[in-house]
């Protein structure tokens, strides 16, 4: 058994696994960190969604088979409202994309989504 990586991050493996890892390095393909080409702001605008609760309800309906509990829904509405600094979507349209992506990520992280 041996350790590798630097002292701040240590992984213990057998010599066989370590040799296999080093052997496979030339075949590993990098994963591009580019967000999906989905226009979430366009979706919100086309649906005419005016408030953060409208947005949460829209994506909840779009992504889940069953609705979230009212408590979880309220948490998501509060999250989006804090991220935008307002409940009104029109006032935040210029910086809406990233908070929408975070909202969708949160919805997709729920057990309701995972079990759908």
N, C-alpha and C positions, 0 to 999 in steps of 0.2 A: 504494500500500500504506500502511495506517495502523494504529496500535495503539490499543486501547481497553481499558477496565477500569482499575483502579488500578495503581500501580507494583509492587505485590507479585505481581500476576498479569497478565501481558500476553499478549494473543493478537494475532497479526498476520493480517490478512485483507485482501482486496481491498475497495475502496469499494462494489462491487456487493453483496458478501455482508453487509457491515456495514449497508447500507441495507435489505436484505431482512430481516435480523434485527430491526431496529428496527420495520419495518413489521409483522412477525408477532407482536410482543409482545402486543397486545391479544387475540390468538386462542389464546395458550398457556394450557393448563389446568394448574393446580397438581397435583402428584402427592402424594396423602395419604400420610403416613408412619405408617400404622397396620399393625401386624403382622397377618398372616393369622389368621382366627378358627379356629385349629386347636388342639384341646386335647391337647397332647403329654403332659402329666402324666396325663390321663385314659387315654390309650393305654397308657402304662407301667403304670398301676394295673390296667387291665382285663386286660392280658397277664400280670400277676403277676410282673413283672420285679423281681428282688431286688438285683442287683449292676450295677455300671457295665459289666461285660463283657456281661451279659444285654441291657442297653439298646443297646449298640453293635451287638451281633449282630442284635437286632430291627430297628433302623433300617437296618442294612446290607441285611438280607434284604428289607425293605419297599421300599427305594429303588434297589437295584442289581440288575442281572441276573446279574452275576458277583460273587463275594465279593472283598473287598479282600485284598491280600497280608497275611500275618501281621504284617509290620512296620508297615504302615499301620493295621491293626486295633489293634495294641498302642499306637501313638501316639494314636489316638482314645480308647482306654480310659484312657490316662494323662492325656489332656486333661480328660476328663469327671471323673475321680477328683480331679484338682487343682482343678477348678472347684467341685466339691461339697465337697471336704475330707474325703471318705470314699468307700469302695467300696460302702457300703450305701445303697441308694436310699431305704429307709424313713426313715433318719435325716435325709435332705435333702429330703423331700417338700414342705416349706413354701417352698423357694426353688429348686425344680427346673426351672421353666418356662424361664427364660432360658438356663441351661446346655444344656438340651435343644435350644432353638432354635439355639444356637451349634453344637452337635454336628451337627444336621441341615444347617446351612449348610456346615459343613466337608465332610460327606459329599457334598453336592450340588456342591461345588467340586472334587471329585476327577475325574481323567480317566475313571475307570470310570463315573461318573454321566453325565458330559458325552457319552460315547460310547454310552450305553445307548439 
